[in-house]
Amino acid sequence: MSSRRDFLKGALAATGAMVGAGATPVQARDTYTRPPEAMGLLYDATLCVGCKACMAACKEANNNPPEFNTVDKLWDTPLDTSGHTFNIIKMYRNGTMLEKDAEINGYAFMKTSCMHCADPSCVSACPVSAMTKDPVTGIVGYNPDKCIGCRYCVVACPFGIPKYQFDDPLGRIGKCELCRHRHKDGHYSACAEVCPTGATLFGRTEDLLAEAKRRLALKPGTVAKFPRGRLRPATEKMLQGQADGKGEKRRHGWRDEPDQIYEGTVGKYVQHVYGEKEYGGTQVLKLSAVPFEKVGMPDLPPYSSAATSETIQHTLYGGLLMPIAVLGALSWVAKRNVKPDDGEEG
Amino acid sequence: MTTHTAPVPVGGPLLNKTTFIAGALIALMAAILLYRFIFGLGAVTDLSDGYPWGIWIVVDVMIGSAFACGGFSVAMLVYIFNKGEYHPLVRPALLASLLGYTLAGAGVIFDLGRWWNVWNMYWPWSANPNSVMFEVAVCITAYIVVMWIEFAPVFLEKLGLKDLKKKLNRFLFVIVALGTLLPMMHQSSLGTLWVVLGPQVHPLWQTPFVPALFLLTAIIMGYAVVLFESCIASSAYRRSIEVSLLNPMAKIMLGVVAAYLAVRLGDVIFRGVIGRSFHLSLEGLMFWLEMACFVAPFLIIGTEAQRRNPARLFVAGILLMLGGSLLRMNGFLIAYDTGPGFRYFPALPEILVTMGMFATEVLIYVVVTRRFPVLPREA
């Protein structure tokens, strides 16, 4: 990684020198890390049964219309995420498809939705701050009232997540925002709320990462306990309802649910938590028994492209120092060469 | 340096075959755009979430604005490197640049999905200085304003506003300096736009050197367009070609091309990705096609004698315009891979709008050169 940075510095120094001032110190911006209270999801493909309840719940929670891809147009049948579909379960198939979670002659599921990157390209790309990352929860949120519809976020995302509603003259960008609009009512992400097996689990990313690593350490085929819904941290502040009986009991701001832990069989995991390091880390993490690139998760470096892009931008334009210096030099030269009667002579 | 002749209007009829065809294309474009604003981008384009940017951005804005660098390239030669002898080329080049940039700016609006929010781009509380797009947008807007001021003397002369022109002349050097700085900034940043795309762009194009590549090719395309336009304008208006000026300018242009090739090849070799260009793939083919467009001009106009031949200058100019266009098209469309399942080929209405944009440029160029003092007086 250091050689990559050195190269970047060299490239910038060269470009800087070309633009006219090589003296500006070059400081590479590091890839951001997740905020400590970052929220996210853990998707465990070995627990997913492909029921797609999460897709229906997502549509309802985000007030999205169904998308039809069959002749009868009876069911919501999106083929990919879109401006109107923020979450989808895709299927991997190979050969006879006899065994679940087998790479050869098997099948497997994979969830596609926003990864909520620690250092998101879409946020860096957005010229008008319509795409922002919450400093506390780390949720990458979208504000249609600022968005100009340039679709740079759509171009920039390596996961192909922000999508534009091309079918609508007033089209917006559509993407998962972890149901942040439901948090004030104590609800968490709808997909995790409804997932019957806990394949999609909501929680603090730090806790989810520990849970993922716990699962990777288990012996495949043995029986182990798996939580469902929301992953509770070891200690959680209980808020009782108000004295008059109004208000609900809350656990750390979330609605109080009974413990939902069940026993299940441990899958043959690939020993990798997808999202722990990819692109500097994401807040949505994934476990799978089929190699990740086979189920549509791109192989990404451990640093973000936003860091590279912003290093270039701020080296060239930081504090407008270089542009002002170059303008000064150009003005001085131009003053000598632009004759006052230019264009009138002859 | 005041030996050259002052520019004069060409005169002649405004209604002819060229302006008629241009007018028809513009009317067609207007109809398509009306449809686009009522029914949305999906109704007239082949855009998808895999290819969210099509030719309206890559051709009309990225390539269109690079073609419009003639004013910048020639003004830099005249006012910064003090080559006063090229002065007769400044006004026509500046006019083409003014039109190219103004239309590129309009083209952006056609492509914006939520154009009514565009004011956020200039609203300090919405600004995102980390965004390359923000820098490009603000810089291009400023440059369009600066170019209109730079070109204002032409209108002031025509309207006989001598006093105002004198006042403007006193500050013209600042405007000229800004007119050199701003294109340097945004033409390089247009390339930086694809850095944040990361591994989605093929390694033959994804490099931190891309701002330098875009800046150098914008300068090259600026000179190439001047060659192209001088030849076209001469044949259309039956004027003699300014070979005495174009010849040495083409030599300077070749120097910039040599510098570009050194940076481009040095970059792919140093990063160890040159081998990827020999893979049997569309990307490999496009890389060498792009390179060929920059190398061939050395064979076509490499010698003094060759550069005295207007036909050779014309062909070399077209090749370099094509090379710079390919660099932009390759990085943003052909070597951009967002994942399987997506294809893009511009839809007919998209192509017609792009043609309409170029037709608008031609129409205004003809009207202005015939009625305003832009082209040098015929000797």
Interface residues (C-beta under 8 A of the other chain):
Chain A: F7 L8 A11 L12 A14 T15 M18 V19 D80 S82 G83 S121 S124 A125 C126 P127 V128 S129 A130 P144 D145 K146 C147 I148 G149 C150 R151 Y152 V154 V155 A156 P158 G160 K163 Y164 Q165 F166 D167 D168 P169 L170 G171 R172 Y279 G296 P298 L300 P301 S304 S305 A306 T308 S309 E310 I312 Q313 H314 L316 Y317 P323 V326 L327 L330 S331 V333 A334 K335 R336 N337 V338 K339 P340 D341 D342 G343 E344 E345 G346
Chain B: M1 T2 H4 T5 A6 P7 F37 I38 F39 G40 L41 G42 T45 L47 S48 D49 G50 P52 W53 V78 Y79 I80 N82 G84 H87 R91 D111 L112 G113 R114 W115 N117 V118 N120 M121 W123 S126 A127 N128 P129 N130 S131 V132 M133 F134 E135 A137 P153 E157 K166 N169 R170 L172 F173 V174 V176 A177 L178 T180 L181 M184 M185 S188 S189 T192 L193 V195 V196 L197 G198 P199 Q200 T207 P208 F209 P211 A212 L215 V263 D267 F270 R271 Y336 T338 G339 G341 R377
